[in-house]
C-alpha cells in the first residue's frame, strides 16, 4: 500500500480510502458481521482510511472493525446538518455509534456553492468548535459541484475537501472533469487535503475500470481516492492498479461481471420523492407515472433510497 499525508492534517493515509456506502443498507446491505469481514480484508491490504456518513448507516460496521483489528485507522464522516445544534448532534452520534472519543475527519455533506455554504455556516461554526474541543481532528466539505470546491477552499479553517472526479466527469453537476480538476489543483495549492470520490462514476465506468482508476491515481493533487468495494476481488484489484501490477485475466473477467445498476422494485408507487432528492437528474416519472432510471446519469450514490419509505430502490 502507498501512503501520503492528507494536506496539513498530519494524517498518514492510504492512497485508497474505503468508501463504506457500498456495504451498508443503502447498497449491498451486508450484515454487520459480513461487512466487517470485507473491511478487515481491506485493512489486511494496508488500507487505513475509511469514509462514512451519517446517512450511510455504517457506523456499526466501523465500531466492530475497531474492536477486531489492532492497526490504527483514520475515519471520516459527513452530515447534512445545517445548524450549529444539528451538526453537534451529528458529531455526538458518530462518536457514540463508532465508539470513539473523537472523529478524525468530519465534513459538511454535499455542499453546492457559495450560497449553500453561506446558508449552512452555523454548521461550519459547529465544526470549528468541535475541532477546538478535540472531538473532531480535521474538518471540511464534500461536494459534487465545481463551485462547491471553489467556495470550500475559501472557508476559514478548512482542512479537507472531498470532491467528485472521474475521467468522464460523471456526476459533476456544474462543469466538466477539467473544470473540477482545476479547482482541485487550486485547493491543493493552499495546502488543503483532498480525497476524491466516484472515480468509477458510481459503477457506470466499471467496464473501463482500469482507465478510470489509472486516471485518478495519476492525479498528484489527490492524497487519496475513496472507492466503494463490496468484496475481496475489488479490494485486490484496486490495490494492484494503484501499485501498477498487471491484473490476471481471470480476475479481470470476474470484475467485468460485477457491473452494478440502480433497480426500482415493481411495487413502487411513483411518489417521486427520490427523483426530487436526486441531484443528477437520473430519476423521473414517465407518462404512465412509472419511475424510470437514466442509467447514464446515475452515479449510484444511493441517496435516493434514503427517502424511499417503501424500500423500492436497490443497488446490485
N, C-alpha and C positions, 0 to 999 in steps of 0.2 A: 504494500500500500504506500502511496505517496501522501505526504502531509505538507501543510502550509500554515502560515499564521493568518488568521481571519482579521484582516485590516489591522487596527490598532488595539484590538480586544485582548491580545495576548494568548488567545486560544489557539492551540495547535490542533488543527482539524484535518481529518482525512479528506482527500480531494473528492471522494464520493461521500455524499451525505445520504442517509437512508430516509426517504420520504415515507412516513408511516401511513399516509392516507390510504394506500392501496391494500393494506392488510386489515383495515378496520371495517366497521359497519357500513360505511358509505360505498365500499367496493367489494373486496373479497369476503369480508365478514368472517374471518377466521375466529375461532375461539381464542381466548387469551393464551391458552397453552400452545395452540398451533402457531399463533402469531409470534410468540416469544421464541419458538424454535427457529423461525426464519430470522428474527433479529439476532439471535445467537450465532447463526451461520455467518451473518454479516460481520459481527464482532470478531469472529474467528479469522476473518479475512483482513482484519485490521481497521474496519470501519468504526470510527469512534464518534461520529456526528449523526444525530438523529433529529429529524424535523417532525413536529406535530402541530396541532392547533386545537383550540377548544372544540371547534365544530367537528373535528375528525373522530372524537371519542376514543382516542388511542392511548390516553394516559395510563389505563390499567396495564397495557402491554409493557410500557416503559417502566412502570413500578415493579413489575415482576422481573423484567430484564435486569434492573439494577440489583435485585436480590440474588440473581443467579450467575452473574459474572463478576470478576474481580477487577477487570481493567476499567479505568476511568472513561467516562463518556461525556460528550457535550450535547446538551438538549436545548433545542429551540422550540418555542411555541408562539402562537398568534391568537389574537382576539379581535372580533368585530366591535367590541365595546367602544363607545364614543364619548362617554362621560368619565369623569375622574373616578367616581364611585364604582361604575361598571367595570373599568379597567382594573382597579384594585381588587375587585371581587374575582375577576378572571385570573389574576395572578395568584390569589389565595387558593382558588380551585385547582390550578395547576400544581401548586406546591403540595396541597393536601393529597391529590389523587396520584401524583407521581411519587410522592413520599420523600420529598427533599425540602430542605430549609430554603433553598433558593432555586431559581431557574436561570440557566446560563444566559439564554438569549430570549427576549420577549419582543414581539413585533405587533404593530398595528396592521391588521389583516386587510389586504386588498384596497389600498388607498389609490385613488384615481387621478388626482390633480391637486394643484394648489388650493382650490376651493374646498375639496374634500378634506384635506389635511387641516385647513383653517377651521372648518366646521367641527372637526374632531379633536381640536387642540387640547381640550381638557383631558382627553385620554393620554395625549402625549405628556402632559404635565404629570399625570399619574405614573407614567413610565420613568420620567426623570426622578420623581420622588422615590419610587421603588428601587431604582438604582442607587440613589443616595442612602437608602436604608440597608442596602446589601442583599435584598431579597431577589433582585434581578441584577445580573452582572453586566449585561450589554443590551442595548435597546435599538429598535429600528422599525422598518416598514417593509411590507411585502406588496407587490403590485404587478398588475398585468398591463400597465399603461406606461408609455414613454414619459408622459407628463408626470406620472407618479414618481418615477426615478428622479426626474428633474427637480420636482418640488421637495422630495425627501432629502436630497443632498444639501438643501439649504436649511434644514431643521437644526436648531441649536442642540448640540449634544448627541447627534446621531452617530451610532457605531456601525450599524449593519443595514444593508438593503438586500432584499430577496426578490429579484426581478425574473420575469419570464423571458427566455431567449431560446430560440432554436433556428436551424438554418433556413427553414421555410417561413419563419415569422408567425407561425400558427399561434393564435391566442393573444397576440399583441393587439390590443383594441384600437389604438390610435396612431399606428405607424408601422414601419417595416422593421425587419431584423436589423438592418443597417442603422436605422434611427435609434433603436434600443441599444445597440452596441456602442454607439457614440455617447449616449448618456451614461452607460455603464463605465466607459473609459473616463468620462468627466468626474464621476463619483469616486472612482478608484484613485484618481489623481489627488483627491482630497484626503486619502488615507482611509476611506470608508471600506469596511469589509463587505465583500459581495459573494453571495452564494446563489446560484441560479436554480430555476425550476422549469419544468415542462420541456426538457431537452428533446424528448420524443413526442412532443405535441400531444400529450395525453394518450399516447399509444397510436396515434394516427401516422407516426413516422416509424413504427416498429418494423415495417417491411424494408426500411432503409436505415436500420438501427446503427450500422457501422458508420455510415456517413454522418448521421445525426450526432452520435457520441464523439466521433473524431472532431467534429466541428466545435462542440462546446469545450471539450478537453483542451483544444488548441487555443482557446481564448485566455490569454495570460492574465487578464484582469479578474478572472473568476477564481476566487480562492477555493470554492467547492461547487459541486453540482448535485442538487438533490434529485435522486432518482427513486421512483416508486418501484419496488421489487416485491414479487409475490412468491418466489421460490428460489432454491439454491442455484438453479440453472441461470437465472437472470443475474444473481449476485456474482457468480463465477465469470460470466461473460462480460459484465460491466468492468470487473476488475482487470480482466485480460485486455480489454480495449484500452483502458487507462494506461496499462503498462506496456502497450504496443506488442502484445503477444497474439499471434495468429490464432483465431478460434477454430477448433477442429470442425470439419464438415458436419459430423453428426450433431454436434451441439448447435451449429448454425441452423440446420434444418429444424431442429426442435424449437428453437427460438422463433423462427418464422411462423410456426404453427400456433404461437401463443398470442395471436392478434386479439385485441380487446375492443369491445363495442359497447355503447350505451343501449340498453334494451328497455322497451316500455311494455309492461305486462298488459294482457288483454282486458283486465278489469279496471284499467284507467278510466276515470270519469270525465276527463278533459277539463279539469278546473283551471288549468293553465298557470297555476302558482309557480310551477317550475320554470315555465317559459319567461315569466316576469323576473325570476331570480337569475336566469342565465345571461351573463354579460356578453356572451359570444354570439347570441342570436342563433343558437343551434337547435332550439326547440320552438315549435309553432303548431297551432291547430290548423288542420285542413278544413275544407268547406263542409265536411261532414262532422266537424267537431272532434276529430281524432288527433291525438298528439303524435307528431312525427319528428324524427331526429334528422338533422342535416349533419351527417357524419363528418363531412369535410370541414365543418366549423367546430365540432365538439372536441374539447381538449380533455375530456374525462376528469374534470376536477371533482365531479361528484356533488357539487354544492346544490344542484337541483334536487337531489334525493333527500336533502335535509329538510326541504319544505313539503315533501310528499307524505301526507298523513296516511295514505293507503299503501305505502311501500310498493309502488308500481315501477320504480326505476331501479335497474340493476346494471352493474358493470361486470361483464365476464367475456 
